[in-house]
Amino acid sequence: MPLSERKAQLKLGALRGVGRNVVVLGLVSLLTDVSSEMLYPLIPLYLTGVLHTPMSVVGLIEGLAESTAALLKLASGRLSDRWRRRLPFVFGGYGLSAASKPLLALATTWPWVLAARLIDRTGKGLRGPARDAMIAAATPPERRGIAFGLHRALDTTGAVLGPMLGLLAIGVLGLGYRTVFLLAAIPAFASILMLLLLSPRPVTGATHTGALQAGGSADSRIDPALYRFLVVVALFSLGNSSNVFLLLRARDLGWSDTGVIGLYVFYNLVYAIAATPAGHLSDRIGRRRVLLSGFVVFALVYAGFALAKTAWVAPPLLALYGLYAAATAGAGRAYVADLAGSSQQATAMGLYQMVTGVLLLAASSVAGLLWSVAGPAAPFWLGAATAALAAVLLMTLCDDPGPADSELGNLPA
């Protein structure tokens, strides 16, 4: 058999079991992230460079925005499970995020920026658990790693394209911040149209969650192991402040504003390329091993940024940071889906996302204060320490959910 045909079969084998909803939701996330990530690296630059906002307030804005989303996720997940509906939460969430983009163009003070960010993150809080439950429902358990990895890869592709468009608009075309904020609304509203392609029911043989969608009886248990995993995630999240601080640290080391945006594009490119293979790897060798590797890499990256003295260290550290994100994003969601009862998928996803998001408020606020009081290295030492401790707890408190020990071993790579 020709080598090209063998490679094609291997790719199809790896993606077997990934349903239509996974691909559609990935494309929706791609468009949404093109919109959001056009703005993400610009907002801290706009806050500090144009509105002259203190670093402590930058951290507070990011923390409040993300924790707003997090607090809503548990409630929206429970309602989605209770009402046995996914699409209203998904449509409403993406709609709010799209509506928030033009509001940034009106911002002349940091409270306006905060308001726009809160609306955007409210949309994220509404859609996240229901969306992830739809992905779990569209995928057999032994393929959840690659399904969530593929979704994260498509999502992060948007995070590659978005900053590139922002860089083009600001650095090449010379557009103002407010003009770029308005342009970012176009892909956001396009993503809402893409949602019309979704099926409200699973499209593969994932009958373990299909009962929820069809209105039948379903297992309502959440494995107690999920709560042990959440303890580990909580400790890790205490040092995992907003990525804004990585970008500002790169600027502190000597990178220009356009260079910072370019570094952010590079990080997301690594993340997008590695996300699907990392998710597939968690299907093959187990979720815990992949998550553990991600925690260790995170600790090394944060220690590197704490020790950094010259600008050249930022690109390799951000490349490693992209590998950390790829290792944990898909595998973490697949881990939660494996432990959740069949009628509690959205609730479990909401709980997981709530823990990480609420603690982002504490982590980002503390990071901003540490930066202001003790210097730019301090928040990165904190993150390295909490990640190292979380890696130890992951090994001692958590077992692998088990897809890698099932019939997966007989499936093609």
C-alpha positions in Angstrom: 0.0 0.0 0.0 1.4 3.4 -0.9 2.7 5.5 2.1 0.2 8.3 1.4 -2.7 5.9 1.7 -1.4 4.4 4.9 -1.0 7.9 6.4 -4.6 8.7 5.4 -5.9 5.6 7.0 -4.0 6.4 10.2 -5.6 9.9 10.3 -9.1 8.5 9.7 -8.5 5.9 12.4 -7.4 8.6 14.9 -10.5 10.7 14.1 -13.0 7.9 14.0 -15.9 8.5 16.4 -15.6 12.3 16.3 -19.1 13.5 15.5 -20.4 16.3 13.4 -21.2 18.5 16.4 -17.6 18.4 17.5 -16.5 19.8 14.1 -19.3 22.4 14.0 -18.6 23.6 17.5 -14.9 23.7 16.8 -15.6 26.0 13.8 -17.9 28.1 15.8 -15.1 28.5 18.5 -12.6 29.2 15.7 -14.7 32.2 14.5 -15.4 33.4 18.0 -11.7 33.2 18.9 -10.7 35.1 15.8 -12.9 37.9 17.2 -11.9 37.6 20.8 -8.2 37.1 20.2 -8.0 40.0 17.9 -8.6 42.0 21.1 -7.1 39.9 23.8 -3.4 41.1 23.4 -4.6 44.6 22.6 -6.8 45.1 25.6 -3.9 45.2 28.2 -1.9 47.4 25.9 -4.9 49.7 25.5 -5.5 49.7 29.2 -1.9 50.5 30.2 -0.7 52.5 27.2 -3.8 54.6 26.3 -5.9 54.7 29.5 -2.9 54.5 31.8 -4.5 51.9 34.0 -2.4 50.5 36.9 -1.2 46.9 36.7 -3.2 46.0 39.8 -6.4 47.1 38.0 -5.4 45.2 34.9 -5.2 42.0 37.0 -8.5 42.9 38.7 -10.3 43.4 35.3 -9.1 40.0 34.0 -9.9 38.2 37.2 -13.4 39.7 37.5 -14.2 39.0 33.9 -13.1 35.4 34.0 -14.6 34.6 37.4 -18.0 36.0 36.2 -17.9 33.4 33.5 -16.9 30.8 36.0 -19.6 31.5 38.5 -22.2 31.2 35.8 -20.9 27.9 34.5 -22.1 25.8 37.3 -25.6 27.3 37.3 -25.9 27.1 33.5 -24.6 23.5 33.5 -27.1 22.5 36.1 -30.0 24.2 34.2 -28.9 22.6 31.0 -28.9 19.1 32.6 -32.2 19.8 34.4 -34.0 21.1 31.4 -32.3 18.6 29.1 -31.5 21.4 26.6 -28.2 22.4 25.2 -28.8 24.7 22.2 -30.5 27.6 24.0 -27.4 28.0 26.2 -25.0 27.7 23.3 -26.9 30.2 21.1 -27.4 32.7 24.0 -23.8 32.5 25.1 -22.3 33.1 21.7 -24.8 35.9 21.1 -23.8 37.8 24.2 -20.1 37.5 23.4 -20.7 38.8 19.9 -22.7 41.8 21.2 -19.9 42.8 23.6 -17.4 43.5 20.9 -18.7 46.8 19.7 -19.0 48.1 23.3 -15.2 48.2 23.6 -15.1 50.8 20.9 -17.0 53.1 23.4 -14.6 52.6 26.2 -12.8 55.8 27.4 -12.1 54.6 30.9 -11.2 51.3 32.4 -14.7 50.7 34.0 -16.1 50.6 30.4 -13.6 48.0 29.4 -14.6 46.0 32.5 -18.3 46.2 31.5 -17.6 44.9 28.0 -15.4 42.1 29.3 -18.1 41.1 31.8 -20.7 40.8 29.1 -18.4 38.8 26.9 -17.5 36.4 29.8 -21.2 36.1 30.8 -21.7 34.7 27.3 -18.8 32.3 27.9 -20.3 31.2 31.2 -23.7 30.4 29.6 -22.3 28.4 26.7 -19.3 26.5 28.0 -20.8 23.6 30.0 -23.6 22.9 27.5 -21.1 23.0 24.6 -18.7 20.6 26.2 -21.6 18.3 27.1 -22.6 18.2 23.5 -19.1 17.2 22.5 -19.1 14.4 25.1 -22.5 13.3 23.8 -21.2 13.2 20.2 -18.2 11.0 21.1 -17.6 7.5 22.5 -15.8 7.5 25.8 -12.6 6.1 24.3 -12.4 9.0 21.8 -13.1 11.9 24.1 -9.5 12.9 24.3 -9.1 13.5 20.6 -12.6 15.0 20.4 -11.8 17.7 23.0 -8.3 18.0 21.6 -9.7 18.6 18.1 -12.1 21.2 19.4 -9.3 23.0 21.3 -7.2 22.9 18.1 -9.8 24.6 16.1 -10.6 27.0 18.9 -6.9 27.9 19.1 -6.5 28.3 15.4 -8.8 31.2 15.8 -6.5 32.4 18.5 -3.7 32.3 15.9 -5.6 34.1 13.2 -7.1 36.7 15.6 -3.9 38.3 16.8 -2.4 38.2 13.3 -5.4 40.2 12.1 -5.0 42.5 15.1 -1.3 42.9 14.3 -2.1 43.6 10.6 -4.7 46.2 11.6 -2.5 48.0 14.2 1.0 47.5 12.9 0.6 47.5 9.1 -2.7 49.4 8.3 -2.3 51.8 11.2 -5.9 51.5 12.4 -6.8 52.7 15.8 -7.8 50.5 18.7 -11.4 51.4 18.5 -11.6 50.6 14.8 -10.2 47.2 15.5 -12.7 46.6 18.3 -15.5 47.2 15.8 -14.0 45.0 13.1 -13.8 42.1 15.7 -17.6 42.0 15.8 -17.7 40.6 12.2 -16.4 37.0 12.9 -18.3 37.0 16.2 -21.6 37.4 14.5 -20.6 35.0 11.7 -20.1 32.3 14.4 -23.8 32.6 15.4 -24.8 31.7 11.9 -22.5 28.6 12.0 -24.5 27.4 15.0 -27.5 26.7 12.7 -25.6 23.6 11.5 -25.7 21.9 14.9 -27.7 18.8 15.7 -29.5 18.9 19.1 -28.8 15.2 19.5 -25.6 13.1 19.5 -24.6 11.9 16.1 -22.5 9.0 17.1 -23.1 5.9 19.2 -22.7 7.8 22.5 -25.8 6.3 24.0 -24.5 6.9 27.6 -25.4 10.6 27.2 -28.0 10.1 24.5 -30.7 9.4 27.1 -30.3 12.9 28.4 -30.9 14.4 25.0 -33.8 12.1 24.2 -35.5 12.7 27.6 -35.0 9.2 28.9 -33.5 8.0 32.2 -29.8 8.3 32.8 -27.2 7.8 35.4 -27.2 10.9 37.6 -24.0 10.1 39.6 -20.8 12.1 39.6 -17.8 9.9 40.6 -16.3 11.1 43.9 -12.9 11.0 42.2 -14.0 14.1 40.3 -13.9 16.0 43.6 -10.4 14.8 44.3 -9.4 16.0 40.8 -10.9 19.4 41.5 -8.8 19.8 44.6 -5.7 19.3 42.4 -7.1 21.7 39.8 -7.8 24.3 42.5 -4.2 24.2 43.8 -2.8 24.5 40.3 -5.2 27.4 39.4 -4.0 29.4 42.4 -0.8 30.2 40.5 -2.3 30.1 37.0 -2.9 33.8 36.4 -4.2 35.4 33.2 -2.0 35.0 30.1 -2.0 38.8 30.1 0.9 38.6 32.6 3.0 36.5 30.2 2.5 39.1 27.5 3.4 42.0 29.8 6.4 40.1 31.1 7.6 39.7 27.5 7.2 43.5 27.0 9.1 44.0 30.3 11.9 42.0 28.9 12.2 44.3 25.9 9.7 43.2 23.3 7.7 45.9 21.4 3.9 46.0 21.4 3.8 44.4 17.9 6.4 41.9 19.0 4.3 40.9 22.0 1.3 40.3 19.7 3.6 38.2 17.4 4.7 36.1 20.4 1.1 35.5 21.4 0.4 34.3 17.8 3.4 32.0 18.1 2.2 30.5 21.4 -1.2 29.8 20.0 0.2 28.3 16.9 2.1 25.7 19.0 -1.0 25.1 21.1 -3.2 24.6 18.0 -0.8 22.2 16.3 -0.2 20.1 19.5 -3.8 20.0 20.9 -5.2 17.2 18.8 -2.2 14.9 19.1 -2.2 15.5 22.9 -5.9 14.7 23.2 -5.3 11.5 21.2 -2.3 10.6 23.4 -4.6 10.9 26.5 -6.9 8.3 24.8 -3.9 6.0 24.3 -1.9 6.3 27.5 -4.4 7.8 30.0 -5.5 11.2 31.0 -3.4 11.5 34.1 0.0 11.0 32.4 -0.8 13.7 29.9 -2.1 16.1 32.6 1.0 15.5 34.7 3.3 16.3 31.9 1.4 19.6 31.3 1.8 20.6 35.0 5.5 19.9 35.0 6.0 21.9 31.8 4.0 24.8 33.2 6.2 24.9 36.3 9.3 25.0 34.2 7.9 27.8 32.0 6.9 29.9 34.9 10.3 29.4 36.6 11.9 30.4 33.3 10.0 33.6 33.2 10.9 34.4 36.8 14.6 33.9 36.0 14.5 35.6 32.6 16.9 38.5 32.1 16.9 38.9 28.3 14.2 39.1 25.6 15.4 36.1 23.6 14.2 33.6 26.2 10.5 34.5 25.6 9.9 32.6 22.3 11.1 29.1 23.6 9.3 29.6 26.9 6.1 30.5 25.1 6.5 27.5 22.8 6.7 25.2 25.9 3.7 27.1 27.3 1.8 26.1 24.1 2.7 22.5 24.8 1.4 22.8 28.4 -1.9 24.2 27.2 -2.3 21.4 24.6 -1.6 18.8 27.2 -4.1 20.0 29.7 -7.0 21.6 27.8 -8.4 18.5 26.0 -7.3 15.9 28.5 -8.7 17.9 31.4 -12.2 18.1 29.9 -12.1 14.4 28.8 -11.1 13.5 32.4 -14.1 15.3 33.7 -16.4 13.8 31.1 -15.1 10.3 32.0 -16.0 10.8 35.7 -19.4 12.5 35.2 -22.7 10.6 35.3 -24.5 10.5 32.0 -27.2 13.0 33.0 -24.7 15.3 34.8 -22.2 16.1 32.0 -23.0 19.8 31.8 -23.1 20.1 35.6 -19.7 18.4 35.9 -18.2 20.6 33.2 -19.7 23.7 34.8 -18.2 22.7 38.2 -14.8 22.1 36.7 -14.8 25.4 34.7 -16.2 27.2 37.8 -13.3 26.1 40.0 -10.7 27.2 37.4 -12.4 30.4 36.6 -13.1 31.6 40.2 -9.5 30.9 41.2 -8.4 32.9 38.2 -9.7 36.0 40.0 -7.5 35.2 43.0 -4.5 34.3 40.9 -4.7 37.3 38.6 -5.4 39.7 41.4 -2.5 38.3 43.5 -0.3 38.3 40.4 -1.0 42.0 39.8 -0.2 42.9 43.4 2.9 40.8 43.5 4.1 42.4 40.3 3.5 45.9 41.7 5.0 45.2 45.2 7.7 42.5 44.7 8.6 42.8 41.0 7.7 41.0 37.8 9.4 37.7 38.8 7.2 37.2 41.9 3.9 36.0 40.3 5.9 33.5 38.1 7.6 32.0 41.1 4.2 31.5 42.7 2.8 29.8 39.6 5.8 27.5 39.4 5.4 26.4 43.0 1.7 25.7 42.9 2.1 23.8 39.6 4.8 21.6 41.1 2.7 20.8 44.2 -0.3 20.1 42.0 1.7 17.6 40.0 2.6 15.7 43.2 -1.1 15.7 44.4 -2.2 14.5 40.9 0.0 11.5 41.3 -1.1 10.7 44.9 -4.8 11.6 44.9 -6.1 10.8 41.4 -6.4 7.6 39.4 -6.8 7.5 35.6 -10.5 7.3 34.6 -9.8 4.4 32.4 -10.5 4.9 28.7 -6.9 3.8 27.9 -7.5 0.5 29.7 -10.6 -0.3 27.7 -11.0 -1.7 24.2 -9.0 1.3 23.1 -5.9 -0.7 22.9 -7.3 -2.6 20.0 -8.2 0.5 18.0 -6.0 1.9 15.3 -3.6 4.7 16.2 
